[in-house]
Amino acid sequence: MCRSNMRLVSGTAPTACSRRACPRRTILQARCYTTSTWDSPIATSDEVTHLKSKFQAYASQIPRPTSSQEQINLSGWMRTETMPQLLAHLHNTEPRTRRASHAMYAWRLRPSASGNSLLLGSSNGGEAGAGERLERLLELGHCENVALVVFRWYGGVKLGSDRWRCISAVAKEALERGGYLGPREDTVVRNNDPGRKRRK
């Protein structure tokens, strides 16, 4: 899991997304941290720059629902309370995120400790299709009770499909740094269709 005192490194390093896309990665933040407004560690990816657009991801554990919350609409609770709280926390602790052109996110939550099904939800944040891609990344990583946020600062040049490589690269890095990846087989219930279940 995260360590709250990870070392900060400045400099550049090769990108993990591809040699063509995201050719420069600026290592600005490589840490996990907590504050009084969000008590779960937040893992931060390096910042990736491609054609003046910048990308950075943040991943954190979602607090386990209490017994009273388990009786409410958890998808609505995530959408109207938990995710806005996390975004507000990031805006306060990382002021530059307020200026991001896009703030896309996804989450994957187990409603109860004894259940096998998981809930998924996401927001495109103005980047069409980004939320579903982040959902899929959480599924493939077998992440549980995890929220993932990716910010993009648009640089004025359209990236086409290269933007997906950059988004995936920073998202995976944040999940890896937080220790949120792990093998697990589950039944998934999607947020946009609570009655539909499917096997991975």
N, C-alpha and C positions, 0 to 999 in steps of 0.2 A: 504494500500500500504506500501512500504518499509519505514522504518525510517532510516535515515542516521547515527544515533548514537546508534545503538543497542549495548548492553553490550556484551563483550567478556567473555566467560566462559571456564575454563580449567578443565579437569577431564574426567571421563567416565560415560556412562549411558547405559541402555539396548537398544538394537536395535529395530527398528520398523519393520524390514523386516521379521524376524522369529527367533525363539530360536535356530534353528539348523544352519541356514546361518547367516553370519555376526554377530558372537557372541559378538563383541566388537565395540563400537562406541566411538571414541575419539572426544570430543567437542573442536575443534580448532578454528573454526570461525563461529560466528552466527551474521552476520551483513549485512547491505546493504551499498553500497558506490558508489560515482560517482567521476570522474576525468575529466580533460579537454579533454581527448581523447574519452570518452564515457559518455554522459551526462544523461543517464537513470540509475536509481538505479539498482544495481546488488545484488540479494538475494543469499546468500551462505548457503548451507546445512552443517551439521556436516560431518566430515570425518568418513567413515565406514571402518573398517579393518576386513577382513576375510581371514584366511590362508595366511597371509602376503600380500595379495592384498589390495590396498586401493582405495576407491571411494569417489568422492566429486562432487557435482553439483552446477551449477550457473544458475540463471534465470534472464532475464531482459526484459524490454519492448522494442519493436522495434519501432523506430521513424515512425510516420505515413507518408506514401509517399506524396510528394508534387504533385501538379497538373501536372507538367512536367514528374515526375517519373511514374505517373499513366498511361502514354501513352507508357511506355517502357515495356519490358519483366520483370515483377516483380520477377519471379522465378530466372531469370538470375541475376538480381540486388541483390537479397538476397545471391545467391550462390557465386558471384564474388566480391561483395563489402561489404555488411553488415556483413555477418558471418565472413569473414576474418578479418574485422575490430574489431569485438567483440573478436575473438580469439587472435588477436595481443594485444588488450587491456589487456586481462586476462594474457597473457604471460608476459606483462610488469609489471602489478600490483601484480601478483602472480607468481614469477619466477619459483616456483616448478612445475607449470603446463607445463613448457617447457620439463620437464623430464618424463611426463606421457607417458605410453605405448600406450594408446588409448585416443582419444578426439572425442567422438561421440556427435552429436547434432541434434536437430529438431527445426523447427519454424512453427508458424501458424499465417497467416497474412490476414487481411481484406483489400482488394485492395482499397475500398472507403468507406466513412462513411455511405453512403446511400445504399450500396449493401448488399445482403444477403449471397453471396458466400464467401468462405475463401480459401486461398491457403495454401498448406502444402508442406514442403520440409525437407530433412534430409540427414545426412551423417553417415555411420557406424563407421568411424574413425578407421577402422581395426578390429572392433568387429562385425562380421557378424550378421545382423538382428537387431542390436541395434538401428539404425536410425528409422526403422519402429515402433519399440516398443515405442520409445520416441514420435513419431508422434501420436500414439494411446493414449498415456498418455495425450498429449495436447488436443486431441479430447474429451476424457472422462472427462477431467477437464474443458472443455468449455473455454479454454484459447484463448485469442484474442490478436494479435499483440505482441506475446511473443516468445522469443528465449530461448532455454534450452540447456545447455552444460553439459555433464558428463565426467569427467576425471577418468581414471583408471590407477593405477600404479601396474603393474603385479608383483606378489610376488614369482613367480617361481612354483606355484602349480595350476594346472588346476581346476577350480571351477565347471565346468559343469553348470547345471541349476541354481545353487546358485548365479551365477554372475548376473542373471536377477533380483533376489530378491534384491540384493544390489544396482544395478543400479536404479531399480524402487523406492527403499526406499529413496535414496538421491535426486532423481529427484522430487519426490512428496514433500519432505521437502523444497526444494528450492522454488518450486511453491507456497507452503503454506506460507512460510515466506515472499515472495514477494507480497502476496495478489492477485495472478494471477488466482486463481480458481474461477469459477462462473458459474451459470446456464445460458445456452443459447442454442437455437436450430438453426442450420444453415445448409445450403447446402455447401458441401465441394468439392473443386476442387484440386486434387492431383497434386503435382509438376511433377511427372513422367508421367502423362497423362493428360495434361491440358484440353483435350476435354471430359473427363469423369467426370460426376457428380454423387454423390450418397447421399442418405439421411441417417443420423445417426439413 
